[in-house]
Amino acid sequence: MPDTNLKAPDVSFVRASRLLQSPRYFGELVPDLMVEIKSQGDRIKLITTKILKFIELGAIIGILIDPDEETVTIYRSIGEPTVLENGEILTIPELFPGWELPITELWPPIFTEEETQI
């Protein structure tokens, strides 16, 4: 990345128009979309700082998925972060027009007793 940061996001996406050939290893560029998924030992402040750095360097969208709180926070270069909860739909029209994902689909499923019987 332009600031020599070597920390890659958990998930990233780069539009094909910016990446003519997929690199074998990590691409040396700022992705259009970056996603961080909070694990049990992570601190929200550190993750947020990382996401905001990617936005500052040119990422269009940064997303923080917090399974503990069951929230998804969307960061953009303009405006305040948007927090989505269960019952809401994640959309990213800037990169994926028409694509939708219900927030509840991000969390591990809870199986009924009937579903666990083999």
C-alpha positions, 0 to 999 in steps of 0.5 A: 500500500502507499504507506508501506502497510503490509496488513491485509484485510480479512476480505478484500475486493478489487474491481477488474478494471483496476486489476488486469491480472490476478496476482498469485499472492497479495496485490500491492494496492488498496482494495475497493472494498475491505472487510474485517471480521471481529474475533474474540480477542480483537479490540473494536478500536484497533479494527476501526483504526485499520478500516479508516486507514484503508478508507484514507488510502482510497478504499471505497467501502470498509466493513466491520462485521461484529459477530459478538454484537451481531452488527455490521458497520459500513464505513465510507469516505463521506459521511458517518458510519452506518450500523446494520443489525439483524432484520436489515439488509447489507447493500453496496450499490457503489460496487455491486448494484442490485446485490443484497445480503440479509444481516442474519445470514452472516451469523452461524446457523442455529439448527433445530433438534430435528435438523441435527438427527441423522 
